[in-house]
């Protein structure tokens, strides 16, 4: 899915492989391999492409369908991995001016997932374990059942406290993939 979507989005934007490489910081040869279906992109690679093409991550990873009932079996999903996190996109939902991407997120102990920031807002619900998430200098500590929402354009981290963490990640983007609305409807709790 990524290969066809990457090529289509790049061509629709009128961008050469060289320009996407410049914007994303990804080697032109690597981009060529991804467009041909070779390679196994990391989370960082997919987010860099998302930013370079000004599209939500789901535009790169999923086919857009709108059935009345959606059943997603995790064993058939592509896994995006980094040093600390495995993500499986469950669904993309386009709602008026907002796009939501729903992920099953597994965070491994002993590593820190760092993001330099990207458009939108992140919503995180921990279902098991203890997770530190948010700004690197003042992350929130979430236990099972806790929720946090924060602007994603600033640098942020994901790190376990103790063992592995299972969580749900909901990415919220403006439909036009422009800068996120900073007002948002969720209040960000203060760390304890």
Buried (B, 14 or more C-beta within 10 A) or exposed (E): EBBEBBBEBBEEEEBEBEBBBEBBEBEBEBBEBBBEEEBEBBBBBBBBBBBBBBBBBBBBBBEEEEEEEEEEEEEEBEEBBBEBBBBBBBBBEBEEEBBBBBBBBBBBEEBBBBBEEBBBBBBBBBEEBBBBBBBBEEBBBBEBEBBBBBBBBEEBBBBBEEEEBBBBBBBBBBEEBEEBBEEBEEEEBEEE
